[in-house]
């Protein structure tokens, strides 16, 4: 079974034909995050930071969140190895399923199936968690 994340940034590539109401998007993803060094393991939820420079990925079976950065501000491509991983028993995550950034990007919320809870973590200016203890 392949474990991959496909990232498709469509903001500047989207086209809409008003005559026949068709939406056209590129046929190739801008980034594919997969393989041993990617830390992707049964991804179930993804979220972009409000700036769009960080991609957070929920890895359900391993109880961690991996974070990937945009290659540069003008690119639609993301790094394929994580710049940070949120993990550990103090996170209170058990089979995390989904993640969302607050509109101001100062917090992330993670829903966990196994522990039947939602944990909130403070984030830095980039959108990365400040610590591993829920806030």
N, CA, C and O atoms as a GROMACS GRO file, in nm:
protein
  540
    1UNK      N    1   0.083  -0.117   0.000
    1UNK     CA    2   0.000   0.000   0.000
    1UNK      C    3   0.088   0.124   0.000
    1UNK      O    4   0.181   0.134   0.080
    2UNK      N    5   0.061   0.216  -0.088
    2UNK     CA    6   0.137   0.339  -0.098
    2UNK      C    7   0.084   0.443   0.000
    2UNK      O    8  -0.036   0.459   0.016
    3UNK      N    9   0.175   0.511   0.065
    3UNK     CA   10   0.139   0.618   0.159
    3UNK      C   11   0.197   0.747   0.104
    3UNK      O   12   0.318   0.768   0.109
    4UNK      N   13   0.112   0.832   0.054
    4UNK     CA   14   0.157   0.955  -0.011
    4UNK      C   15   0.067   1.071   0.022
    4UNK      O   16  -0.051   1.053   0.055
    5UNK      N   17   0.123   1.189   0.013
    5UNK     CA   18   0.047   1.313   0.020
    5UNK      C   19   0.070   1.385  -0.111
    5UNK      O   20   0.185   1.403  -0.152
    6UNK      N   21  -0.035   1.425  -0.178
    6UNK     CA   22  -0.024   1.501  -0.301
    6UNK      C   23  -0.065   1.644  -0.271
    6UNK      O   24  -0.174   1.668  -0.218
    7UNK      N   25   0.020   1.738  -0.304
    7UNK     CA   26  -0.009   1.878  -0.280
    7UNK      C   27  -0.031   1.945  -0.414
    7UNK      O   28   0.054   1.940  -0.503
    8UNK      N   29  -0.146   2.007  -0.428
    8UNK     CA   30  -0.179   2.076  -0.552
    8UNK      C   31  -0.217   2.218  -0.517
    8UNK      O   32  -0.325   2.242  -0.463
    9UNK      N   33  -0.131   2.311  -0.548
    9UNK     CA   34  -0.159   2.453  -0.525
    9UNK      C   35  -0.224   2.505  -0.653
    9UNK      O   36  -0.160   2.513  -0.758
   10UNK      N   37  -0.352   2.542  -0.643
   10UNK     CA   38  -0.424   2.577  -0.765
   10UNK      C   39  -0.454   2.725  -0.779
   10UNK      O   40  -0.518   2.764  -0.877
   11UNK      N   41  -0.413   2.808  -0.687
   11UNK     CA   42  -0.454   2.948  -0.691
   11UNK      C   43  -0.417   3.018  -0.821
   11UNK      O   44  -0.496   3.097  -0.872
   12UNK      N   45  -0.300   2.993  -0.876
   12UNK     CA   46  -0.261   3.064  -0.997
   12UNK      C   47  -0.275   2.978  -1.123
   12UNK      O   48  -0.245   3.024  -1.233
   13UNK      N   49  -0.321   2.854  -1.108
   13UNK     CA   50  -0.330   2.764  -1.222
   13UNK      C   51  -0.474   2.729  -1.258
   13UNK      O   52  -0.498   2.660  -1.357
   14UNK      N   53  -0.568   2.775  -1.180
   14UNK     CA   54  -0.707   2.742  -1.199
   14UNK      C   55  -0.766   2.819  -1.316
   14UNK      O   56  -0.739   2.938  -1.332
   15UNK      N   57  -0.845   2.751  -1.399
   15UNK     CA   58  -0.915   2.822  -1.505
   15UNK      C   59  -1.059   2.774  -1.510
   15UNK      O   60  -1.087   2.656  -1.490
   16UNK      N   61  -1.150   2.867  -1.535
   16UNK     CA   62  -1.293   2.836  -1.538
   16UNK      C   63  -1.349   2.884  -1.672
   16UNK      O   64  -1.329   2.999  -1.711
   17UNK      N   65  -1.418   2.795  -1.741
   17UNK     CA   66  -1.480   2.828  -1.868
   17UNK      C   67  -1.627   2.862  -1.840
   17UNK      O   68  -1.707   2.774  -1.808
   18UNK      N   69  -1.661   2.990  -1.854
   18UNK     CA   70  -1.798   3.035  -1.825
   18UNK      C   71  -1.899   2.983  -1.927
   18UNK      O   72  -2.018   2.972  -1.895
   19UNK      N   73  -1.856   2.950  -2.047
   19UNK     CA   74  -1.949   2.905  -2.151
   19UNK      C   75  -2.009   2.769  -2.119
   19UNK      O   76  -2.128   2.747  -2.140
   20UNK      N   77  -1.925   2.676  -2.070
   20UNK     CA   78  -1.978   2.544  -2.039
   20UNK      C   79  -1.961   2.505  -1.892
   20UNK      O   80  -1.978   2.388  -1.856
   21UNK      N   81  -1.928   2.602  -1.809
   21UNK     CA   82  -1.916   2.582  -1.664
   21UNK      C   83  -1.821   2.469  -1.626
   21UNK      O   84  -1.851   2.388  -1.538
   22UNK      N   85  -1.706   2.463  -1.693
   22UNK     CA   86  -1.606   2.361  -1.659
   22UNK      C   87  -1.489   2.426  -1.585
   22UNK      O   88  -1.450   2.539  -1.615
   23UNK      N   89  -1.437   2.354  -1.491
   23UNK     CA   90  -1.322   2.396  -1.413
   23UNK      C   91  -1.204   2.310  -1.454
   23UNK      O   92  -1.214   2.187  -1.454
   24UNK      N   93  -1.093   2.372  -1.488
   24UNK     CA   94  -0.974   2.299  -1.530
   24UNK      C   95  -0.864   2.322  -1.428
   24UNK      O   96  -0.833   2.436  -1.391
   25UNK      N   97  -0.804   2.212  -1.382
   25UNK     CA   98  -0.689   2.221  -1.293
   25UNK      C   99  -0.575   2.142  -1.355
   25UNK      O  100  -0.599   2.057  -1.441
   26UNK      N  101  -0.453   2.168  -1.312
   26UNK     CA  102  -0.339   2.095  -1.369
   26UNK      C  103  -0.352   1.945  -1.346
   26UNK      O  104  -0.413   1.902  -1.248
   27UNK      N  105  -0.294   1.868  -1.434
   27UNK     CA  106  -0.302   1.723  -1.422
   27UNK      C  107  -0.194   1.665  -1.331
   27UNK      O  108  -0.203   1.548  -1.292
   28UNK      N  109  -0.094   1.742  -1.297
   28UNK     CA  110   0.015   1.693  -1.212
   28UNK      C  111   0.018   1.769  -1.080
   28UNK      O  112   0.003   1.891  -1.080
   29UNK      N  113   0.036   1.700  -0.968
   29UNK     CA  114   0.050   1.770  -0.841
   29UNK      C  115   0.182   1.847  -0.838
   29UNK      O  116   0.280   1.807  -0.902
   30UNK      N  117   0.185   1.956  -0.764
   30UNK     CA  118   0.308   2.033  -0.754
   30UNK      C  119   0.411   1.965  -0.665
   30UNK      O  120   0.531   1.986  -0.682
   31UNK      N  121   0.366   1.883  -0.570
   31UNK     CA  122   0.455   1.811  -0.479
   31UNK      C  123   0.393   1.677  -0.443
   31UNK      O  124   0.271   1.668  -0.425
   32UNK      N  125   0.475   1.574  -0.432
   32UNK     CA  126   0.431   1.445  -0.380
   32UNK      C  127   0.520   1.415  -0.260
   32UNK      O  128   0.642   1.405  -0.273
   33UNK      N  129   0.458   1.400  -0.144
   33UNK     CA  130   0.532   1.370  -0.022
   33UNK      C  131   0.510   1.223   0.008
   33UNK      O  132   0.399   1.182   0.042
   34UNK      N  133   0.616   1.143  -0.004
   34UNK     CA  134   0.606   1.000   0.018
   34UNK      C  135   0.744   0.942   0.046
   34UNK      O  136   0.845   1.010   0.028
   35UNK      N  137   0.747   0.818   0.090
   35UNK     CA  138   0.873   0.748   0.112
   35UNK      C  139   0.919   0.753   0.256
   35UNK      O  140   0.858   0.818   0.341
   36UNK      N  141   1.026   0.682   0.283
   36UNK     CA  142   1.079   0.664   0.418
   36UNK      C  143   1.114   0.797   0.484
   36UNK      O  144   1.081   0.817   0.601
   37UNK      N  145   1.180   0.888   0.415
   37UNK     CA  146   1.224   1.014   0.475
   37UNK      C  147   1.112   1.116   0.490
   37UNK      O  148   1.133   1.221   0.552
   38UNK      N  149   0.995   1.087   0.436
   38UNK     CA  150   0.886   1.183   0.441
   38UNK      C  151   0.814   1.185   0.576
   38UNK      O  152   0.748   1.284   0.609
   39UNK      N  153   0.825   1.079   0.654
   39UNK     CA  154   0.754   1.062   0.782
   39UNK      C  155   0.604   1.051   0.761
   39UNK      O  156   0.528   1.067   0.856
   40UNK      N  157   0.559   1.023   0.640
   40UNK     CA  158   0.416   1.002   0.613
   40UNK      C  159   0.383   0.858   0.647
   40UNK      O  160   0.444   0.765   0.594
   41UNK      N  161   0.285   0.840   0.736
   41UNK     CA  162   0.243   0.707   0.775
   41UNK      C  163   0.094   0.709   0.806
   41UNK      O  164   0.053   0.752   0.914
   42UNK      N  165   0.014   0.664   0.711
   42UNK     CA  166  -0.131   0.665   0.721
   42UNK      C  167  -0.185   0.807   0.745
   42UNK      O  168  -0.248   0.833   0.847
   43UNK      N  169  -0.159   0.897   0.651
   43UNK     CA  170  -0.210   1.034   0.665
   43UNK      C  171  -0.362   1.036   0.660
   43UNK      O  172  -0.423   0.971   0.575
   44UNK      N  173  -0.422   1.111   0.750
   44UNK     CA  174  -0.568   1.121   0.753
   44UNK      C  175  -0.618   1.263   0.746
   44UNK      O  176  -0.732   1.285   0.704
   45UNK      N  177  -0.539   1.360   0.784
   45UNK     CA  178  -0.583   1.498   0.779
   45UNK      C  179  -0.468   1.588   0.742
   45UNK      O  180  -0.353   1.560   0.778
   46UNK      N  181  -0.497   1.694   0.671
   46UNK     CA  182  -0.395   1.793   0.635
   46UNK      C  183  -0.452   1.933   0.655
   46UNK      O  184  -0.573   1.955   0.646
   47UNK      N  185  -0.362   2.027   0.681
   47UNK     CA  186  -0.403   2.167   0.694
   47UNK      C  187  -0.288   2.256   0.654
   47UNK      O  188  -0.172   2.228   0.685
   48UNK      N  189  -0.320   2.364   0.583
   48UNK     CA  190  -0.221   2.466   0.552
   48UNK      C  191  -0.229   2.574   0.658
   48UNK      O  192  -0.338   2.610   0.702
   49UNK      N  193  -0.114   2.626   0.699
   49UNK     CA  194  -0.112   2.740   0.789
   49UNK      C  195  -0.178   2.858   0.717
   49UNK      O  196  -0.185   2.858   0.594
   50UNK      N  197  -0.227   2.958   0.791
   50UNK     CA  198  -0.291   3.072   0.724
   50UNK      C  199  -0.202   3.141   0.619
   50UNK      O  200  -0.253   3.194   0.521
   51UNK      N  201  -0.070   3.140   0.640
   51UNK     CA  202   0.021   3.200   0.541
   51UNK      C  203   0.038   3.112   0.418
   51UNK      O  204   0.081   3.159   0.313
   52UNK      N  205   0.004   2.982   0.431
   52UNK     CA  206   0.023   2.888   0.322
   52UNK      C  207   0.165   2.835   0.312
   52UNK      O  208   0.196   2.760   0.219
   53UNK      N  209   0.251   2.871   0.405
   53UNK     CA  210   0.391   2.830   0.400
   53UNK      C  211   0.421   2.701   0.474
   53UNK      O  212   0.529   2.644   0.459
   54UNK      N  213   0.326   2.652   0.555
   54UNK     CA  214   0.343   2.528   0.630
   54UNK      C  215   0.227   2.435   0.598
   54UNK      O  216   0.112   2.478   0.595
   55UNK      N  217   0.258   2.308   0.575
   55UNK     CA  218   0.159   2.205   0.557
   55UNK      C  219   0.171   2.109   0.676
   55UNK      O  220   0.277   2.053   0.698
   56UNK      N  221   0.062   2.091   0.751
   56UNK     CA  222   0.060   1.999   0.864
   56UNK      C  223  -0.014   1.872   0.822
   56UNK      O  224  -0.120   1.880   0.761
   57UNK      N  225   0.043   1.756   0.855
   57UNK     CA  226  -0.014   1.628   0.815
   57UNK      C  227  -0.033   1.540   0.938
   57UNK      O  228   0.061   1.518   1.015
   58UNK      N  229  -0.155   1.490   0.956
   58UNK     CA  230  -0.187   1.398   1.065
   58UNK      C  231  -0.151   1.257   1.021
   58UNK      O  232  -0.200   1.210   0.918
   59UNK      N  233  -0.067   1.190   1.098
   59UNK     CA  234  -0.027   1.052   1.072
   59UNK      C  235  -0.090   0.965   1.179
   59UNK      O  236  -0.035   0.948   1.288
   60UNK      N  237  -0.207   0.909   1.146
   60UNK     CA  238  -0.296   0.847   1.245
   60UNK      C  239  -0.236   0.730   1.320
   60UNK      O  240  -0.243   0.726   1.443
   61UNK      N  241  -0.180   0.634   1.251
   61UNK     CA  242  -0.136   0.512   1.318
   61UNK      C  243  -0.010   0.531   1.401
   61UNK      O  244   0.018   0.449   1.489
   62UNK      N  245   0.064   0.635   1.377
   62UNK     CA  246   0.188   0.660   1.453
   62UNK      C  247   0.172   0.769   1.557
   62UNK      O  248   0.267   0.799   1.630
   63UNK      N  249   0.053   0.830   1.566
   63UNK     CA  250   0.024   0.933   1.668
   63UNK      C  251   0.119   1.052   1.661
   63UNK      O  252   0.174   1.095   1.763
   64UNK      N  253   0.138   1.106   1.541
   64UNK     CA  254   0.217   1.228   1.531
   64UNK      C  255   0.168   1.316   1.416
   64UNK      O  256   0.097   1.271   1.326
   65UNK      N  257   0.209   1.441   1.423
   65UNK     CA  258   0.180   1.540   1.320
   65UNK      C  259   0.314   1.581   1.260
   65UNK      O  260   0.405   1.620   1.333
   66UNK      N  261   0.326   1.572   1.128
   66UNK     CA  262   0.449   1.617   1.061
   66UNK      C  263   0.420   1.748   0.989
   66UNK      O  264   0.311   1.770   0.937
   67UNK      N  265   0.521   1.836   0.987
   67UNK     CA  266   0.508   1.969   0.931
   67UNK      C  267   0.610   1.987   0.818
   67UNK      O  268   0.727   1.953   0.833
   68UNK      N  269   0.564   2.040   0.706
   68UNK     CA  270   0.647   2.058   0.587
   68UNK      C  271   0.642   2.205   0.546
   68UNK      O  272   0.538   2.270   0.556
   69UNK      N  273   0.756   2.257   0.501
   69UNK     CA  274   0.760   2.399   0.463
   69UNK      C  275   0.760   2.415   0.312
   69UNK      O  276   0.806   2.329   0.237
   70UNK      N  277   0.705   2.528   0.269
   70UNK     CA  278   0.710   2.564   0.128
   70UNK      C  279   0.855   2.589   0.092
   70UNK      O  280   0.932   2.642   0.172
   71UNK      N  281   0.895   2.551  -0.028
   71UNK     CA  282   1.034   2.563  -0.069
   71UNK      C  283   1.080   2.709  -0.071
   71UNK      O  284   1.188   2.741  -0.023
   72UNK      N  285   0.999   2.797  -0.126
   72UNK     CA  286   1.024   2.941  -0.116
   72UNK      C  287   0.890   3.012  -0.132
   72UNK      O  288   0.792   2.950  -0.174
   73UNK      N  289   0.885   3.138  -0.099
   73UNK     CA  290   0.757   3.210  -0.097
   73UNK      C  291   0.686   3.215  -0.231
   73UNK      O  292   0.563   3.227  -0.233
   74UNK      N  293   0.757   3.207  -0.341
   74UNK     CA  294   0.695   3.215  -0.473
   74UNK      C  295   0.664   3.079  -0.533
   74UNK      O  296   0.611   3.071  -0.643
   75UNK      N  297   0.696   2.973  -0.463
   75UNK     CA  298   0.683   2.839  -0.517
   75UNK      C  299   0.551   2.774  -0.476
   75UNK      O  300   0.492   2.809  -0.374
   76UNK      N  301   0.505   2.680  -0.556
   76UNK     CA  302   0.391   2.597  -0.519
   76UNK      C  303   0.440   2.463  -0.465
   76UNK      O  304   0.359   2.376  -0.434
   77UNK      N  305   0.570   2.447  -0.454
   77UNK     CA  306   0.628   2.320  -0.408
   77UNK      C  307   0.662   2.324  -0.260
   77UNK      O  308   0.697   2.428  -0.204
   78UNK      N  309   0.651   2.205  -0.196
   78UNK     CA  310   0.683   2.190  -0.055
   78UNK      C  311   0.797   2.092  -0.038
   78UNK      O  312   0.817   2.002  -0.121
   79UNK      N  313   0.872   2.109   0.070
   79UNK     CA  314   0.976   2.013   0.107
   79UNK      C  315   0.910   1.877   0.126
   79UNK      O  316   0.792   1.869   0.160
   80UNK      N  317   0.985   1.770   0.103
   80UNK     CA  318   0.929   1.636   0.118
   80UNK      C  319   0.977   1.566   0.244
   80UNK      O  320   0.940   1.451   0.269
   81UNK      N  321   1.059   1.632   0.323
   81UNK     CA  322   1.096   1.582   0.455
   81UNK      C  323   1.047   1.686   0.557
   81UNK      O  324   1.053   1.806   0.532
   82UNK      N  325   0.998   1.640   0.672
   82UNK     CA  326   0.939   1.733   0.767
   82UNK      C  327   1.043   1.823   0.833
   82UNK      O  328   1.158   1.784   0.854
   83UNK      N  329   0.999   1.946   0.864
   83UNK     CA  330   1.086   2.037   0.939
   83UNK      C  331   1.058   2.026   1.088
   83UNK      O  332   1.139   2.073   1.169
   84UNK      N  333   0.946   1.965   1.125
   84UNK     CA  334   0.912   1.943   1.266
   84UNK      C  335   0.812   1.828   1.274
   84UNK      O  336   0.737   1.802   1.181
   85UNK      N  337   0.814   1.761   1.390
   85UNK     CA  338   0.718   1.654   1.418
   85UNK      C  339   0.666   1.674   1.560
   85UNK      O  340   0.744   1.688   1.654
   86UNK      N  341   0.534   1.675   1.575
   86UNK     CA  342   0.470   1.686   1.706
   86UNK      C  343   0.432   1.545   1.749
   86UNK      O  344   0.348   1.481   1.686
   87UNK      N  345   0.494   1.496   1.857
   87UNK     CA  346   0.470   1.359   1.902
   87UNK      C  347   0.498   1.348   2.051
   87UNK      O  348   0.553   1.440   2.111
   88UNK      N  349   0.461   1.237   2.110
   88UNK     CA  350   0.490   1.209   2.250
   88UNK      C  351   0.364   1.193   2.332
   88UNK      O  352   0.258   1.246   2.296
   89UNK      N  353   0.373   1.121   2.443
   89UNK     CA  354   0.254   1.096   2.526
   89UNK      C  355   0.194   1.225   2.584
   89UNK      O  356   0.074   1.230   2.611
   90UNK      N  357   0.276   1.327   2.604
   90UNK     CA  358   0.226   1.452   2.661
   90UNK      C  359   0.133   1.528   2.565
   90UNK      O  360   0.063   1.620   2.607
   91UNK      N  361   0.133   1.490   2.436
   91UNK     CA  362   0.043   1.554   2.340
   91UNK      C  363  -0.102   1.509   2.358
   91UNK      O  364  -0.194   1.576   2.311
   92UNK      N  365  -0.122   1.396   2.426
   92UNK     CA  366  -0.254   1.336   2.450
   92UNK      C  367  -0.323   1.292   2.321
   92UNK      O  368  -0.445   1.276   2.319
   93UNK      N  369  -0.245   1.273   2.214
   93UNK     CA  370  -0.302   1.225   2.088
   93UNK      C  371  -0.306   1.072   2.089
   93UNK      O  372  -0.210   1.006   2.128
   94UNK      N  373  -0.418   1.018   2.045
   94UNK     CA  374  -0.432   0.875   2.026
   94UNK      C  375  -0.516   0.855   1.901
   94UNK      O  376  -0.637   0.881   1.902
   95UNK      N  377  -0.454   0.810   1.795
   95UNK     CA  378  -0.515   0.797   1.664
   95UNK      C  379  -0.570   0.933   1.618
   95UNK      O  380  -0.690   0.948   1.597
   96UNK      N  381  -0.479   1.032   1.602
   96UNK     CA  382  -0.524   1.163   1.554
   96UNK      C  383  -0.583   1.149   1.415
   96UNK      O  384  -0.537   1.070   1.333
   97UNK      N  385  -0.685   1.227   1.391
   97UNK     CA  386  -0.759   1.213   1.266
   97UNK      C  387  -0.762   1.340   1.182
   97UNK      O  388  -0.756   1.333   1.059
   98UNK      N  389  -0.772   1.456   1.244
   98UNK     CA  390  -0.786   1.579   1.168
   98UNK      C  391  -0.715   1.693   1.240
   98UNK      O  392  -0.689   1.686   1.360
   99UNK      N  393  -0.684   1.798   1.163
   99UNK     CA  394  -0.612   1.912   1.216
   99UNK      C  395  -0.663   2.039   1.149
   99UNK      O  396  -0.703   2.037   1.033
  100UNK      N  397  -0.661   2.148   1.224
  100UNK     CA  398  -0.703   2.277   1.169
  100UNK      C  399  -0.626   2.388   1.239
  100UNK      O  400  -0.603   2.383   1.360
  101UNK      N  401  -0.588   2.490   1.161
  101UNK     CA  402  -0.528   2.610   1.218
  101UNK      C  403  -0.638   2.709   1.254
  101UNK      O  404  -0.741   2.715   1.186
  102UNK      N  405  -0.618   2.786   1.360
  102UNK     CA  406  -0.709   2.897   1.390
  102UNK      C  407  -0.690   3.002   1.280
  102UNK      O  408  -0.585   3.006   1.217
  103UNK      N  409  -0.790   3.086   1.256
  103UNK     CA  410  -0.778   3.186   1.149
  103UNK      C  411  -0.655   3.276   1.162
  103UNK      O  412  -0.598   3.316   1.061
  104UNK      N  413  -0.614   3.307   1.285
  104UNK     CA  414  -0.496   3.392   1.303
  104UNK      C  415  -0.365   3.312   1.304
  104UNK      O  416  -0.257   3.370   1.311
  105UNK      N  417  -0.375   3.177   1.297
  105UNK     CA  418  -0.257   3.091   1.291
  105UNK      C  419  -0.186   3.073   1.424
  105UNK      O  420  -0.078   3.014   1.427
  106UNK      N  421  -0.244   3.120   1.533
  106UNK     CA  422  -0.176   3.112   1.663
  106UNK      C  423  -0.200   2.980   1.736
  106UNK      O  424  -0.135   2.952   1.836
  107UNK      N  425  -0.293   2.900   1.685
  107UNK     CA  426  -0.321   2.770   1.746
  107UNK      C  427  -0.350   2.667   1.637
  107UNK      O  428  -0.394   2.701   1.527
  108UNK      N  429  -0.326   2.541   1.672
  108UNK     CA  430  -0.374   2.430   1.591
  108UNK      C  431  -0.463   2.344   1.682
  108UNK      O  432  -0.438   2.329   1.801
  109UNK      N  433  -0.567   2.290   1.622
  109UNK     CA  434  -0.657   2.199   1.692
  109UNK      C  435  -0.646   2.062   1.627
  109UNK      O  436  -0.649   2.050   1.504
  110UNK      N  437  -0.632   1.959   1.709
  110UNK     CA  438  -0.617   1.822   1.659
  110UNK      C  439  -0.725   1.735   1.721
  110UNK      O  440  -0.738   1.727   1.843
  111UNK      N  441  -0.803   1.669   1.636
  111UNK     CA  442  -0.906   1.575   1.682
  111UNK      C  443  -0.847   1.435   1.683
  111UNK      O  444  -0.789   1.390   1.584
  112UNK      N  445  -0.861   1.365   1.796
  112UNK     CA  446  -0.809   1.228   1.811
  112UNK      C  447  -0.925   1.132   1.835
  112UNK      O  448  -1.007   1.152   1.924
  113UNK      N  449  -0.928   1.027   1.753
  113UNK     CA  450  -1.034   0.927   1.766
  113UNK      C  451  -1.016   0.840   1.890
  113UNK      O  452  -1.110   0.821   1.967
  114UNK      N  453  -0.895   0.790   1.908
  114UNK     CA  454  -0.869   0.694   2.016
  114UNK      C  455  -0.892   0.751   2.154
  114UNK      O  456  -0.945   0.682   2.241
  115UNK      N  457  -0.853   0.875   2.176
  115UNK     CA  458  -0.869   0.937   2.308
  115UNK      C  459  -0.997   1.020   2.316
  115UNK      O  460  -1.028   1.076   2.421
  116UNK      N  461  -1.072   1.027   2.205
  116UNK     CA  462  -1.198   1.100   2.201
  116UNK      C  463  -1.183   1.242   2.256
  116UNK      O  464  -1.260   1.286   2.340
  117UNK      N  465  -1.080   1.312   2.205
  117UNK     CA  466  -1.057   1.448   2.252
  117UNK      C  467  -1.010   1.538   2.138
  117UNK      O  468  -0.977   1.493   2.029
  118UNK      N  469  -1.008   1.666   2.168
  118UNK     CA  470  -0.951   1.767   2.078
  118UNK      C  471  -0.846   1.841   2.159
  118UNK      O  472  -0.877   1.894   2.266
  119UNK      N  473  -0.724   1.845   2.110
  119UNK     CA  474  -0.616   1.915   2.180
  119UNK      C  475  -0.578   2.039   2.100
  119UNK      O  476  -0.577   2.039   1.977
  120UNK      N  477  -0.546   2.145   2.173
  120UNK     CA  478  -0.503   2.272   2.113
  120UNK      C  479  -0.358   2.298   2.150
  120UNK      O  480  -0.317   2.277   2.264
  121UNK      N  481  -0.281   2.345   2.051
  121UNK     CA  482  -0.140   2.376   2.072
  121UNK      C  483  -0.112   2.517   2.022
  121UNK      O  484  -0.161   2.557   1.916
  122UNK      N  485  -0.034   2.592   2.098
  122UNK     CA  486   0.011   2.724   2.054
  122UNK      C  487   0.114   2.705   1.943
  122UNK      O  488   0.190   2.609   1.944
  123UNK      N  489   0.117   2.799   1.848
  123UNK     CA  490   0.213   2.792   1.738
  123UNK      C  491   0.297   2.919   1.732
  123UNK      O  492   0.258   3.024   1.785
  124UNK      N  493   0.412   2.908   1.668
  124UNK     CA  494   0.499   3.024   1.649
  124UNK      C  495   0.455   3.102   1.524
  124UNK      O  496   0.352   3.071   1.465
  125UNK      N  497   0.533   3.201   1.485
  125UNK     CA  498   0.498   3.285   1.370
  125UNK      C  499   0.492   3.208   1.239
  125UNK      O  500   0.424   3.250   1.146
  126UNK      N  501   0.563   3.096   1.230
  126UNK     CA  502   0.561   3.013   1.110
  126UNK      C  503   0.439   2.922   1.102
  126UNK      O  504   0.396   2.883   0.993
  127UNK      N  505   0.382   2.889   1.217
  127UNK     CA  506   0.273   2.794   1.222
  127UNK      C  507   0.315   2.660   1.278
  127UNK      O  508   0.243   2.561   1.264
  128UNK      N  509   0.433   2.656   1.341
  128UNK     CA  510   0.484   2.532   1.402
  128UNK      C  511   0.451   2.532   1.552
  128UNK      O  512   0.450   2.639   1.614
  129UNK      N  513   0.424   2.414   1.611
  129UNK     CA  514   0.391   2.410   1.753
  129UNK      C  515   0.508   2.459   1.839
  129UNK      O  516   0.624   2.430   1.812
  130UNK      N  517   0.474   2.534   1.943
  130UNK     CA  518   0.574   2.589   2.033
  130UNK      C  519   0.624   2.482   2.131
  130UNK      O  520   0.743   2.476   2.162
  131UNK      N  521   0.532   2.398   2.180
  131UNK     CA  522   0.570   2.290   2.271
  131UNK      C  523   0.481   2.170   2.248
  131UNK      O  524   0.390   2.174   2.164
  132UNK      N  525   0.506   2.063   2.322
  132UNK     CA  526   0.431   1.938   2.300
  132UNK      C  527   0.318   1.921   2.401
  132UNK      O  528   0.250   1.818   2.399
  133UNK      N  529   0.298   2.017   2.489
  133UNK     CA  530   0.190   2.010   2.588
  133UNK      C  531   0.073   2.093   2.537
  133UNK      O  532   0.092   2.210   2.502
  134UNK      N  533  -0.048   2.036   2.534
  134UNK     CA  534  -0.162   2.115   2.489
  134UNK      C  535  -0.179   2.242   2.570
  134UNK      O  536  -0.151   2.245   2.690
  135UNK      N  537  -0.226   2.348   2.503
  135UNK     CA  538  -0.244   2.477   2.573
  135UNK      C  539  -0.386   2.496   2.619
  135UNK      O  540  -0.418   2.599   2.679
   0.00000   0.00000   0.00000
